[in-house]
């Protein structure tokens, strides 16, 4: 950390946590996704360990906003909301209230729900389901359990006054864990980059759009397409997109303050697009200029990252839809062996090459391009009995360096004129007969 006095650590009880009036759940937080199973496990632990002197239930990271006098939860939202639901259920339960009154034990009345807008439907659904389960379970609380929950259930508190360092701590903690995908860390990083340059309303909208994509969709988008194209085009391997590889999607500041010459083109594009779209004339002509993204561009941190991801999610969907009737792609979508693991790797290689070409040259000479990319990608399929991910990765980086050629080309002919050799052998395989037939049709035989 840059300054020792910015970091405040310690142990906080559930009672102290929920009784803190400055506690806030910021808009940039992801939806509340704990289910009944998670809640039941926490309640089981509380009841099981009630005889212990203390029970640690995790870490919570705060950003202390001095100006607003708010304590924003950066990490630990899932657990915090669940603890809040337990406290509310205790307060509502006549049985538990009777126990507390008999023992003259004051209950905590947290007001976090009253000042937090939970607009995400996933959050609303999970809060409703979990609260129902909690209301049923708190009836099991005797006085020992009640006091244990408030006083001896504890969290490790990490409080920082700098939001960047709070997110940095969040990143470093979760990079070692298994609960977050690499794109979750990217979301936190780019939201942090947006802190100064965007409004709270803009950040909220971006988070909502991001969360509309399910985890598997985002995972596939990064792993299968974006990570591989960006790496292969630079001559780097791209087998697995992991938390240690997220720098591939980090770049220059959202304000484009870099004075290096290479940043000038990004500064011009970034501010011109924003200025054009904000001009009052757009209210008359209703035109909006999209940012001119390229798959291999230097990333602009912050909101452009989220726009980049949304743009290429839509682009990939459009490519799949627009070319579904193409004679070659029709066969690729239907031949018997298409669902084998190796065939899926080969299909990803083909799809990435086609996507990269379309991203750069649009549909210019598209039939020639599809034929060339098909022969190049599926040569590795007809030559090998077994295709591994390593096979595809090495193939993408070898002669004729097709991804690198697309990256460096300024005209489609510089890609389409690259010679593709015929396979050195074509294996006799019943599951790839339609593929082999295409090779022969296009004159690529042994």
TORKOL-4160 file (C-alpha; in steps of 0.2 Angstrom, whole numbers, padded with zeros to 4 digits, m for minus):
446
<pt num="1" X="0000" Y="0000" Z="0000"/>
<pt num="2" X="0006" Y="0017" Z="m0004"/>
<pt num="3" X="0003" Y="0024" Z="0014"/>
<pt num="4" X="0002" Y="0015" Z="0030"/>
<pt num="5" X="m0011" Y="0026" Z="0038"/>
<pt num="6" X="m0023" Y="0022" Z="0024"/>
<pt num="7" X="m0025" Y="0004" Z="0029"/>
<pt num="8" X="m0035" Y="0000" Z="0044"/>
<pt num="9" X="m0037" Y="m0018" Z="0049"/>
<pt num="10" X="m0045" Y="m0027" Z="0063"/>
<pt num="11" X="m0059" Y="m0039" Z="0069"/>
<pt num="12" X="m0077" Y="m0033" Z="0069"/>
<pt num="13" X="m0092" Y="m0042" Z="0076"/>
<pt num="14" X="m0109" Y="m0045" Z="0067"/>
<pt num="15" X="m0116" Y="m0033" Z="0080"/>
<pt num="16" X="m0104" Y="m0019" Z="0076"/>
<pt num="17" X="m0105" Y="m0022" Z="0058"/>
<pt num="18" X="m0124" Y="m0021" Z="0056"/>
<pt num="19" X="m0125" Y="m0007" Z="0069"/>
<pt num="20" X="m0113" Y="0004" Z="0058"/>
<pt num="21" X="m0124" Y="0018" Z="0051"/>
<pt num="22" X="m0111" Y="0023" Z="0038"/>
<pt num="23" X="m0112" Y="0006" Z="0030"/>
<pt num="24" X="m0116" Y="0006" Z="0011"/>
<pt num="25" X="m0117" Y="m0006" Z="m0003"/>
<pt num="26" X="m0111" Y="0004" Z="m0019"/>
<pt num="27" X="m0120" Y="0003" Z="m0035"/>
<pt num="28" X="m0105" Y="m0006" Z="m0044"/>
<pt num="29" X="m0107" Y="m0021" Z="m0034"/>
<pt num="30" X="m0112" Y="m0037" Z="m0043"/>
<pt num="31" X="m0130" Y="m0045" Z="m0039"/>
<pt num="32" X="m0133" Y="m0055" Z="m0023"/>
<pt num="33" X="m0131" Y="m0073" Z="m0029"/>
<pt num="34" X="m0130" Y="m0083" Z="m0013"/>
<pt num="35" X="m0144" Y="m0096" Z="m0013"/>
<pt num="36" X="m0153" Y="m0106" Z="0000"/>
<pt num="37" X="m0139" Y="m0119" Z="0001"/>
<pt num="38" X="m0126" Y="m0105" Z="0005"/>
<pt num="39" X="m0138" Y="m0098" Z="0018"/>
<pt num="40" X="m0142" Y="m0115" Z="0026"/>
<pt num="41" X="m0123" Y="m0119" Z="0028"/>
<pt num="42" X="m0120" Y="m0102" Z="0037"/>
<pt num="43" X="m0135" Y="m0105" Z="0049"/>
<pt num="44" X="m0129" Y="m0123" Z="0052"/>
<pt num="45" X="m0111" Y="m0116" Z="0056"/>
<pt num="46" X="m0119" Y="m0103" Z="0068"/>
<pt num="47" X="m0129" Y="m0116" Z="0077"/>
<pt num="48" X="m0115" Y="m0129" Z="0077"/>
<pt num="49" X="m0101" Y="m0117" Z="0084"/>
<pt num="50" X="m0112" Y="m0108" Z="0097"/>
<pt num="51" X="m0101" Y="m0114" Z="0111"/>
<pt num="52" X="m0085" Y="m0107" Z="0104"/>
<pt num="53" X="m0077" Y="m0091" Z="0111"/>
<pt num="54" X="m0076" Y="m0084" Z="0093"/>
<pt num="55" X="m0081" Y="m0089" Z="0075"/>
<pt num="56" X="m0073" Y="m0081" Z="0060"/>
<pt num="57" X="m0085" Y="m0080" Z="0045"/>
<pt num="58" X="m0073" Y="m0072" Z="0032"/>
<pt num="59" X="m0065" Y="m0055" Z="0027"/>
<pt num="60" X="m0074" Y="m0039" Z="0022"/>
<pt num="61" X="m0065" Y="m0025" Z="0013"/>
<pt num="62" X="m0071" Y="m0007" Z="0014"/>
<pt num="63" X="m0068" Y="0009" Z="0005"/>
<pt num="64" X="m0070" Y="0023" Z="0018"/>
<pt num="65" X="m0077" Y="0038" Z="0008"/>
<pt num="66" X="m0071" Y="0053" Z="0019"/>
<pt num="67" X="m0081" Y="0066" Z="0009"/>
<pt num="68" X="m0098" Y="0056" Z="0010"/>
<pt num="69" X="m0094" Y="0049" Z="0027"/>
<pt num="70" X="m0098" Y="0031" Z="0020"/>
<pt num="71" X="m0091" Y="0014" Z="0022"/>
<pt num="72" X="m0093" Y="0006" Z="0005"/>
<pt num="73" X="m0092" Y="m0013" Z="0004"/>
<pt num="74" X="m0079" Y="m0018" Z="m0009"/>
<pt num="75" X="m0078" Y="m0036" Z="m0005"/>
<pt num="76" X="m0089" Y="m0047" Z="0006"/>
<pt num="77" X="m0106" Y="m0041" Z="0000"/>
<pt num="78" X="m0114" Y="m0058" Z="m0001"/>
<pt num="79" X="m0110" Y="m0062" Z="0017"/>
<pt num="80" X="m0115" Y="m0045" Z="0023"/>
<pt num="81" X="m0132" Y="m0045" Z="0015"/>
<pt num="82" X="m0135" Y="m0063" Z="0022"/>
<pt num="83" X="m0130" Y="m0057" Z="0040"/>
<pt num="84" X="m0142" Y="m0042" Z="0038"/>
<pt num="85" X="m0156" Y="m0054" Z="0033"/>
<pt num="86" X="m0153" Y="m0065" Z="0048"/>
<pt num="87" X="m0153" Y="m0049" Z="0059"/>
<pt num="88" X="m0170" Y="m0044" Z="0051"/>
<pt num="89" X="m0178" Y="m0061" Z="0053"/>
<pt num="90" X="m0172" Y="m0061" Z="0072"/>
<pt num="91" X="m0180" Y="m0044" Z="0074"/>
<pt num="92" X="m0196" Y="m0050" Z="0066"/>
<pt num="93" X="m0198" Y="m0067" Z="0075"/>
<pt num="94" X="m0209" Y="m0066" Z="0090"/>
<pt num="95" X="m0201" Y="m0081" Z="0098"/>
<pt num="96" X="m0183" Y="m0074" Z="0097"/>
<pt num="97" X="m0189" Y="m0057" Z="0103"/>
<pt num="98" X="m0197" Y="m0066" Z="0118"/>
<pt num="99" X="m0180" Y="m0074" Z="0122"/>
<pt num="100" X="m0171" Y="m0057" Z="0120"/>
<pt num="101" X="m0184" Y="m0048" Z="0131"/>
<pt num="102" X="m0182" Y="m0061" Z="0145"/>
<pt num="103" X="m0163" Y="m0060" Z="0145"/>
<pt num="104" X="m0164" Y="m0040" Z="0143"/>
<pt num="105" X="m0154" Y="m0042" Z="0127"/>
<pt num="106" X="m0155" Y="m0027" Z="0115"/>
<pt num="107" X="m0157" Y="m0032" Z="0097"/>
<pt num="108" X="m0148" Y="m0023" Z="0082"/>
<pt num="109" X="m0160" Y="m0014" Z="0071"/>
<pt num="110" X="m0150" Y="m0011" Z="0055"/>
<pt num="111" X="m0156" Y="0002" Z="0042"/>
<pt num="112" X="m0145" Y="m0004" Z="0027"/>
<pt num="113" X="m0160" Y="m0011" Z="0018"/>
<pt num="114" X="m0169" Y="0006" Z="0019"/>
<pt num="115" X="m0156" Y="0016" Z="0011"/>
<pt num="116" X="m0151" Y="0003" Z="m0002"/>
<pt num="117" X="m0159" Y="0001" Z="m0019"/>
<pt num="118" X="m0159" Y="m0018" Z="m0025"/>
<pt num="119" X="m0165" Y="m0016" Z="m0042"/>
<pt num="120" X="m0157" Y="m0031" Z="m0050"/>
<pt num="121" X="m0170" Y="m0045" Z="m0052"/>
<pt num="122" X="m0157" Y="m0059" Z="m0047"/>
<pt num="123" X="m0154" Y="m0050" Z="m0031"/>
<pt num="124" X="m0172" Y="m0047" Z="m0027"/>
<pt num="125" X="m0176" Y="m0066" Z="m0031"/>
<pt num="126" X="m0162" Y="m0072" Z="m0020"/>
<pt num="127" X="m0166" Y="m0060" Z="m0006"/>
<pt num="128" X="m0184" Y="m0066" Z="m0006"/>
<pt num="129" X="m0180" Y="m0085" Z="m0006"/>
<pt num="130" X="m0166" Y="m0083" Z="0007"/>
<pt num="131" X="m0176" Y="m0073" Z="0019"/>
<pt num="132" X="m0190" Y="m0086" Z="0019"/>
<pt num="133" X="m0177" Y="m0099" Z="0023"/>
<pt num="134" X="m0169" Y="m0089" Z="0037"/>
<pt num="135" X="m0186" Y="m0084" Z="0045"/>
<pt num="136" X="m0190" Y="m0103" Z="0047"/>
<pt num="137" X="m0172" Y="m0107" Z="0054"/>
<pt num="138" X="m0171" Y="m0093" Z="0067"/>
<pt num="139" X="m0185" Y="m0101" Z="0076"/>
<pt num="140" X="m0171" Y="m0113" Z="0082"/>
<pt num="141" X="m0161" Y="m0099" Z="0090"/>
<pt num="142" X="m0160" Y="m0100" Z="0109"/>
<pt num="143" X="m0152" Y="m0086" Z="0119"/>
<pt num="144" X="m0134" Y="m0093" Z="0118"/>
<pt num="145" X="m0136" Y="m0094" Z="0099"/>
<pt num="146" X="m0143" Y="m0076" Z="0098"/>
<pt num="147" X="m0128" Y="m0069" Z="0108"/>
<pt num="148" X="m0116" Y="m0080" Z="0099"/>
<pt num="149" X="m0122" Y="m0073" Z="0082"/>
<pt num="150" X="m0121" Y="m0055" Z="0087"/>
<pt num="151" X="m0105" Y="m0055" Z="0098"/>
<pt num="152" X="m0094" Y="m0069" Z="0094"/>
<pt num="153" X="m0097" Y="m0072" Z="0075"/>
<pt num="154" X="m0083" Y="m0060" Z="0068"/>
<pt num="155" X="m0076" Y="m0054" Z="0052"/>
<pt num="156" X="m0059" Y="m0049" Z="0047"/>
<pt num="157" X="m0060" Y="m0030" Z="0043"/>
<pt num="158" X="m0049" Y="m0022" Z="0030"/>
<pt num="159" X="m0053" Y="m0003" Z="0028"/>
<pt num="160" X="m0044" Y="0008" Z="0015"/>
<pt num="161" X="m0047" Y="0026" Z="0012"/>
<pt num="162" X="m0041" Y="0025" Z="m0006"/>
<pt num="163" X="m0054" Y="0017" Z="m0018"/>
<pt num="164" X="m0040" Y="0011" Z="m0030"/>
<pt num="165" X="m0031" Y="0002" Z="m0016"/>
<pt num="166" X="m0047" Y="m0005" Z="m0009"/>
<pt num="167" X="m0050" Y="m0013" Z="m0026"/>
<pt num="168" X="m0031" Y="m0018" Z="m0028"/>
<pt num="169" X="m0033" Y="m0027" Z="m0011"/>
<pt num="170" X="m0049" Y="m0036" Z="m0018"/>
<pt num="171" X="m0040" Y="m0041" Z="m0034"/>
<pt num="172" X="m0025" Y="m0048" Z="m0024"/>
<pt num="173" X="m0036" Y="m0058" Z="m0012"/>
<pt num="174" X="m0047" Y="m0065" Z="m0026"/>
<pt num="175" X="m0033" Y="m0069" Z="m0038"/>
<pt num="176" X="m0028" Y="m0083" Z="m0026"/>
<pt num="177" X="m0045" Y="m0090" Z="m0024"/>
<pt num="178" X="m0056" Y="m0101" Z="m0034"/>
<pt num="179" X="m0072" Y="m0091" Z="m0033"/>
<pt num="180" X="m0070" Y="m0078" Z="m0046"/>
<pt num="181" X="m0067" Y="m0079" Z="m0065"/>
<pt num="182" X="m0053" Y="m0069" Z="m0073"/>
<pt num="183" X="m0067" Y="m0058" Z="m0080"/>
<pt num="184" X="m0073" Y="m0054" Z="m0063"/>
<pt num="185" X="m0056" Y="m0046" Z="m0059"/>
<pt num="186" X="m0056" Y="m0036" Z="m0075"/>
<pt num="187" X="m0074" Y="m0030" Z="m0070"/>
<pt num="188" X="m0067" Y="m0024" Z="m0053"/>
<pt num="189" X="m0051" Y="m0016" Z="m0061"/>
<pt num="190" X="m0061" Y="m0007" Z="m0075"/>
<pt num="191" X="m0074" Y="0000" Z="m0063"/>
<pt num="192" X="m0060" Y="0007" Z="m0052"/>
<pt num="193" X="m0053" Y="0015" Z="m0068"/>
<pt num="194" X="m0070" Y="0023" Z="m0071"/>
<pt num="195" X="m0071" Y="0031" Z="m0053"/>
<pt num="196" X="m0066" Y="0048" Z="m0058"/>
<pt num="197" X="m0071" Y="0049" Z="m0076"/>
<pt num="198" X="m0089" Y="0043" Z="m0075"/>
<pt num="199" X="m0105" Y="0047" Z="m0065"/>
<pt num="200" X="m0113" Y="0035" Z="m0053"/>
<pt num="201" X="m0127" Y="0033" Z="m0065"/>
<pt num="202" X="m0116" Y="0028" Z="m0079"/>
<pt num="203" X="m0107" Y="0015" Z="m0068"/>
<pt num="204" X="m0123" Y="0008" Z="m0062"/>
<pt num="205" X="m0129" Y="0006" Z="m0080"/>
<pt num="206" X="m0113" Y="m0003" Z="m0086"/>
<pt num="207" X="m0114" Y="m0015" Z="m0071"/>
<pt num="208" X="m0132" Y="m0019" Z="m0075"/>
<pt num="209" X="m0127" Y="m0023" Z="m0094"/>
<pt num="210" X="m0113" Y="m0033" Z="m0088"/>
<pt num="211" X="m0123" Y="m0044" Z="m0076"/>
<pt num="212" X="m0136" Y="m0047" Z="m0090"/>
<pt num="213" X="m0123" Y="m0059" Z="m0097"/>
<pt num="214" X="m0122" Y="m0075" Z="m0088"/>
<pt num="215" X="m0105" Y="m0081" Z="m0081"/>
<pt num="216" X="m0103" Y="m0095" Z="m0094"/>
<pt num="217" X="m0107" Y="m0083" Z="m0109"/>
<pt num="218" X="m0093" Y="m0071" Z="m0102"/>
<pt num="219" X="m0081" Y="m0086" Z="m0099"/>
<pt num="220" X="m0083" Y="m0092" Z="m0117"/>
<pt num="221" X="m0082" Y="m0075" Z="m0124"/>
<pt num="222" X="m0065" Y="m0071" Z="m0116"/>
<pt num="223" X="m0058" Y="m0089" Z="m0117"/>
<pt num="224" X="m0063" Y="m0094" Z="m0135"/>
<pt num="225" X="m0062" Y="m0078" Z="m0144"/>
<pt num="226" X="m0055" Y="m0062" Z="m0137"/>
<pt num="227" X="m0040" Y="m0069" Z="m0128"/>
<pt num="228" X="m0035" Y="m0080" Z="m0142"/>
<pt num="229" X="m0037" Y="m0068" Z="m0156"/>
<pt num="230" X="m0027" Y="m0055" Z="m0146"/>
<pt num="231" X="m0013" Y="m0067" Z="m0141"/>
<pt num="232" X="m0012" Y="m0076" Z="m0158"/>
<pt num="233" X="m0011" Y="m0060" Z="m0167"/>
<pt num="234" X="0004" Y="m0055" Z="m0157"/>
<pt num="235" X="0012" Y="m0072" Z="m0159"/>
<pt num="236" X="0009" Y="m0077" Z="m0141"/>
<pt num="237" X="0001" Y="m0094" Z="m0135"/>
<pt num="238" X="m0017" Y="m0093" Z="m0130"/>
<pt num="239" X="m0022" Y="m0110" Z="m0122"/>
<pt num="240" X="m0030" Y="m0105" Z="m0106"/>
<pt num="241" X="m0037" Y="m0088" Z="m0100"/>
<pt num="242" X="m0033" Y="m0087" Z="m0082"/>
<pt num="243" X="m0032" Y="m0074" Z="m0068"/>
<pt num="244" X="m0013" Y="m0072" Z="m0071"/>
<pt num="245" X="m0017" Y="m0067" Z="m0089"/>
<pt num="246" X="m0029" Y="m0053" Z="m0086"/>
<pt num="247" X="m0016" Y="m0039" Z="m0091"/>
<pt num="248" X="m0021" Y="m0044" Z="m0109"/>
<pt num="249" X="m0036" Y="m0033" Z="m0107"/>
<pt num="250" X="m0028" Y="m0019" Z="m0098"/>
<pt num="251" X="m0021" Y="m0004" Z="m0106"/>
<pt num="252" X="m0020" Y="0015" Z="m0105"/>
<pt num="253" X="m0030" Y="0027" Z="m0094"/>
<pt num="254" X="m0048" Y="0032" Z="m0098"/>
<pt num="255" X="m0042" Y="0050" Z="m0098"/>
<pt num="256" X="m0029" Y="0046" Z="m0111"/>
<pt num="257" X="m0016" Y="0056" Z="m0101"/>
<pt num="258" X="m0001" Y="0046" Z="m0108"/>
<pt num="259" X="0010" Y="0058" Z="m0118"/>
<pt num="260" X="0018" Y="0044" Z="m0129"/>
<pt num="261" X="0015" Y="0047" Z="m0147"/>
<pt num="262" X="0006" Y="0030" Z="m0149"/>
<pt num="263" X="m0008" Y="0036" Z="m0137"/>
<pt num="264" X="m0013" Y="0051" Z="m0148"/>
<pt num="265" X="m0024" Y="0041" Z="m0160"/>
<pt num="266" X="m0033" Y="0034" Z="m0145"/>
<pt num="267" X="m0035" Y="0051" Z="m0137"/>
<pt num="268" X="m0042" Y="0058" Z="m0153"/>
<pt num="269" X="m0055" Y="0044" Z="m0156"/>
<pt num="270" X="m0060" Y="0043" Z="m0137"/>
<pt num="271" X="m0064" Y="0061" Z="m0135"/>
<pt num="272" X="m0071" Y="0064" Z="m0152"/>
<pt num="273" X="m0083" Y="0050" Z="m0151"/>
<pt num="274" X="m0089" Y="0056" Z="m0134"/>
<pt num="275" X="m0090" Y="0074" Z="m0140"/>
<pt num="276" X="m0100" Y="0069" Z="m0156"/>
<pt num="277" X="m0113" Y="0059" Z="m0146"/>
<pt num="278" X="m0115" Y="0073" Z="m0133"/>
<pt num="279" X="m0118" Y="0087" Z="m0146"/>
<pt num="280" X="m0135" Y="0094" Z="m0145"/>
<pt num="281" X="m0137" Y="0090" Z="m0164"/>
<pt num="282" X="m0138" Y="0072" Z="m0159"/>
<pt num="283" X="m0155" Y="0076" Z="m0151"/>
<pt num="284" X="m0161" Y="0082" Z="m0169"/>
<pt num="285" X="m0153" Y="0069" Z="m0181"/>
<pt num="286" X="m0153" Y="0054" Z="m0168"/>
<pt num="287" X="m0137" Y="0048" Z="m0174"/>
<pt num="288" X="m0124" Y="0040" Z="m0162"/>
<pt num="289" X="m0106" Y="0036" Z="m0167"/>
<pt num="290" X="m0100" Y="0019" Z="m0160"/>
<pt num="291" X="m0082" Y="0019" Z="m0155"/>
<pt num="292" X="m0071" Y="0011" Z="m0169"/>
<pt num="293" X="m0065" Y="m0005" Z="m0159"/>
<pt num="294" X="m0053" Y="m0017" Z="m0166"/>
<pt num="295" X="m0049" Y="m0034" Z="m0158"/>
<pt num="296" X="m0031" Y="m0031" Z="m0157"/>
<pt num="297" X="m0031" Y="m0013" Z="m0152"/>
<pt num="298" X="m0023" Y="m0006" Z="m0136"/>
<pt num="299" X="m0036" Y="m0007" Z="m0123"/>
<pt num="300" X="m0043" Y="0009" Z="m0116"/>
<pt num="301" X="m0047" Y="0006" Z="m0097"/>
<pt num="302" X="m0064" Y="0010" Z="m0089"/>
<pt num="303" X="m0080" Y="0011" Z="m0099"/>
<pt num="304" X="m0072" Y="0008" Z="m0116"/>
<pt num="305" X="m0067" Y="m0010" Z="m0109"/>
<pt num="306" X="m0086" Y="m0013" Z="m0106"/>
<pt num="307" X="m0091" Y="m0006" Z="m0122"/>
<pt num="308" X="m0078" Y="m0017" Z="m0131"/>
<pt num="309" X="m0084" Y="m0033" Z="m0123"/>
<pt num="310" X="m0102" Y="m0029" Z="m0127"/>
<pt num="311" X="m0097" Y="m0024" Z="m0145"/>
<pt num="312" X="m0089" Y="m0041" Z="m0148"/>
<pt num="313" X="m0102" Y="m0051" Z="m0140"/>
<pt num="314" X="m0114" Y="m0044" Z="m0152"/>
<pt num="315" X="m0102" Y="m0045" Z="m0166"/>
<pt num="316" X="m0099" Y="m0064" Z="m0163"/>
<pt num="317" X="m0118" Y="m0067" Z="m0162"/>
<pt num="318" X="m0120" Y="m0058" Z="m0179"/>
<pt num="319" X="m0107" Y="m0068" Z="m0187"/>
<pt num="320" X="m0115" Y="m0084" Z="m0182"/>
<pt num="321" X="m0132" Y="m0078" Z="m0188"/>
<pt num="322" X="m0126" Y="m0070" Z="m0204"/>
<pt num="323" X="m0116" Y="m0084" Z="m0211"/>
<pt num="324" X="m0127" Y="m0099" Z="m0205"/>
<pt num="325" X="m0132" Y="m0102" Z="m0223"/>
<pt num="326" X="m0115" Y="m0102" Z="m0231"/>
<pt num="327" X="m0111" Y="m0118" Z="m0239"/>
<pt num="328" X="m0095" Y="m0121" Z="m0229"/>
<pt num="329" X="m0102" Y="m0116" Z="m0213"/>
<pt num="330" X="m0118" Y="m0126" Z="m0216"/>
<pt num="331" X="m0107" Y="m0142" Z="m0217"/>
<pt num="332" X="m0096" Y="m0137" Z="m0201"/>
<pt num="333" X="m0113" Y="m0135" Z="m0191"/>
<pt num="334" X="m0119" Y="m0152" Z="m0196"/>
<pt num="335" X="m0105" Y="m0165" Z="m0199"/>
<pt num="336" X="m0105" Y="m0180" Z="m0187"/>
<pt num="337" X="m0089" Y="m0177" Z="m0179"/>
<pt num="338" X="m0092" Y="m0158" Z="m0175"/>
<pt num="339" X="m0095" Y="m0161" Z="m0156"/>
<pt num="340" X="m0079" Y="m0170" Z="m0152"/>
<pt num="341" X="m0067" Y="m0161" Z="m0141"/>
<pt num="342" X="m0054" Y="m0160" Z="m0155"/>
<pt num="343" X="m0066" Y="m0154" Z="m0168"/>
<pt num="344" X="m0072" Y="m0140" Z="m0156"/>
<pt num="345" X="m0054" Y="m0134" Z="m0155"/>
<pt num="346" X="m0053" Y="m0133" Z="m0174"/>
<pt num="347" X="m0069" Y="m0124" Z="m0175"/>
<pt num="348" X="m0063" Y="m0111" Z="m0163"/>
<pt num="349" X="m0048" Y="m0109" Z="m0173"/>
<pt num="350" X="m0058" Y="m0106" Z="m0189"/>
<pt num="351" X="m0071" Y="m0095" Z="m0180"/>
<pt num="352" X="m0057" Y="m0084" Z="m0173"/>
<pt num="353" X="m0048" Y="m0082" Z="m0189"/>
<pt num="354" X="m0065" Y="m0077" Z="m0198"/>
<pt num="355" X="m0069" Y="m0065" Z="m0184"/>
<pt num="356" X="m0052" Y="m0056" Z="m0185"/>
<pt num="357" X="m0054" Y="m0054" Z="m0204"/>
<pt num="358" X="m0071" Y="m0048" Z="m0203"/>
<pt num="359" X="m0066" Y="m0036" Z="m0189"/>
<pt num="360" X="m0053" Y="m0028" Z="m0200"/>
<pt num="361" X="m0060" Y="m0030" Z="m0218"/>
<pt num="362" X="m0078" Y="m0033" Z="m0216"/>
<pt num="363" X="m0086" Y="m0044" Z="m0229"/>
<pt num="364" X="m0074" Y="m0039" Z="m0243"/>
<pt num="365" X="m0070" Y="m0055" Z="m0253"/>
<pt num="366" X="m0078" Y="m0065" Z="m0239"/>
<pt num="367" X="m0081" Y="m0081" Z="m0249"/>
<pt num="368" X="m0063" Y="m0083" Z="m0253"/>
<pt num="369" X="m0058" Y="m0079" Z="m0235"/>
<pt num="370" X="m0070" Y="m0092" Z="m0228"/>
<pt num="371" X="m0063" Y="m0105" Z="m0240"/>
<pt num="372" X="m0045" Y="m0101" Z="m0236"/>
<pt num="373" X="m0048" Y="m0101" Z="m0217"/>
<pt num="374" X="m0058" Y="m0117" Z="m0218"/>
<pt num="375" X="m0044" Y="m0126" Z="m0228"/>
<pt num="376" X="m0030" Y="m0119" Z="m0216"/>
<pt num="377" X="m0039" Y="m0123" Z="m0200"/>
<pt num="378" X="m0047" Y="m0140" Z="m0204"/>
<pt num="379" X="m0030" Y="m0146" Z="m0212"/>
<pt num="380" X="m0025" Y="m0150" Z="m0194"/>
<pt num="381" X="m0041" Y="m0160" Z="m0192"/>
<pt num="382" X="m0039" Y="m0171" Z="m0207"/>
<pt num="383" X="m0021" Y="m0174" Z="m0204"/>
<pt num="384" X="m0022" Y="m0180" Z="m0186"/>
<pt num="385" X="m0031" Y="m0194" Z="m0177"/>
<pt num="386" X="m0031" Y="m0184" Z="m0161"/>
<pt num="387" X="m0032" Y="m0165" Z="m0159"/>
<pt num="388" X="m0027" Y="m0157" Z="m0143"/>
<pt num="389" X="m0028" Y="m0139" Z="m0137"/>
<pt num="390" X="m0009" Y="m0138" Z="m0138"/>
<pt num="391" X="m0010" Y="m0144" Z="m0156"/>
<pt num="392" X="m0021" Y="m0130" Z="m0161"/>
<pt num="393" X="m0011" Y="m0117" Z="m0151"/>
<pt num="394" X="0005" Y="m0122" Z="m0159"/>
<pt num="395" X="m0003" Y="m0123" Z="m0176"/>
<pt num="396" X="m0010" Y="m0105" Z="m0174"/>
<pt num="397" X="0007" Y="m0098" Z="m0171"/>
<pt num="398" X="0016" Y="m0107" Z="m0185"/>
<pt num="399" X="0018" Y="m0105" Z="m0204"/>
<pt num="400" X="0009" Y="m0096" Z="m0213"/>
<pt num="401" X="0006" Y="m0085" Z="m0197"/>
<pt num="402" X="m0011" Y="m0081" Z="m0203"/>
<pt num="403" X="m0016" Y="m0071" Z="m0187"/>
<pt num="404" X="m0001" Y="m0061" Z="m0188"/>
<pt num="405" X="m0004" Y="m0058" Z="m0207"/>
<pt num="406" X="m0021" Y="m0052" Z="m0204"/>
<pt num="407" X="m0015" Y="m0040" Z="m0190"/>
<pt num="408" X="m0002" Y="m0032" Z="m0202"/>
<pt num="409" X="m0012" Y="m0032" Z="m0218"/>
<pt num="410" X="m0019" Y="m0016" Z="m0225"/>
<pt num="411" X="m0029" Y="m0025" Z="m0239"/>
<pt num="412" X="m0038" Y="m0041" Z="m0240"/>
<pt num="413" X="m0027" Y="m0047" Z="m0254"/>
<pt num="414" X="m0012" Y="m0047" Z="m0242"/>
<pt num="415" X="m0021" Y="m0061" Z="m0233"/>
<pt num="416" X="m0030" Y="m0070" Z="m0247"/>
<pt num="417" X="m0014" Y="m0072" Z="m0257"/>
<pt num="418" X="m0005" Y="m0082" Z="m0243"/>
<pt num="419" X="m0002" Y="m0099" Z="m0250"/>
<pt num="420" X="m0010" Y="m0114" Z="m0240"/>
<pt num="421" X="m0002" Y="m0131" Z="m0243"/>
<pt num="422" X="m0013" Y="m0146" Z="m0246"/>
<pt num="423" X="m0013" Y="m0159" Z="m0231"/>
<pt num="424" X="0002" Y="m0171" Z="m0231"/>
<pt num="425" X="m0011" Y="m0184" Z="m0228"/>
<pt num="426" X="m0030" Y="m0186" Z="m0226"/>
<pt num="427" X="m0036" Y="m0199" Z="m0214"/>
<pt num="428" X="m0050" Y="m0210" Z="m0218"/>
<pt num="429" X="m0063" Y="m0206" Z="m0204"/>
<pt num="430" X="m0082" Y="m0208" Z="m0206"/>
<pt num="431" X="m0085" Y="m0194" Z="m0195"/>
<pt num="432" X="m0076" Y="m0181" Z="m0206"/>
<pt num="433" X="m0082" Y="m0187" Z="m0223"/>
<pt num="434" X="m0091" Y="m0171" Z="m0227"/>
<pt num="435" X="m0075" Y="m0161" Z="m0222"/>
<pt num="436" X="m0064" Y="m0172" Z="m0233"/>
<pt num="437" X="m0076" Y="m0170" Z="m0248"/>
<pt num="438" X="m0074" Y="m0151" Z="m0247"/>
<pt num="439" X="m0055" Y="m0153" Z="m0247"/>
<pt num="440" X="m0056" Y="m0163" Z="m0263"/>
<pt num="441" X="m0069" Y="m0151" Z="m0271"/>
<pt num="442" X="m0057" Y="m0136" Z="m0268"/>
<pt num="443" X="m0042" Y="m0146" Z="m0275"/>
<pt num="444" X="m0033" Y="m0149" Z="m0259"/>
<pt num="445" X="m0029" Y="m0167" Z="m0260"/>
<pt num="446" X="m0013" Y="m0177" Z="m0256"/>
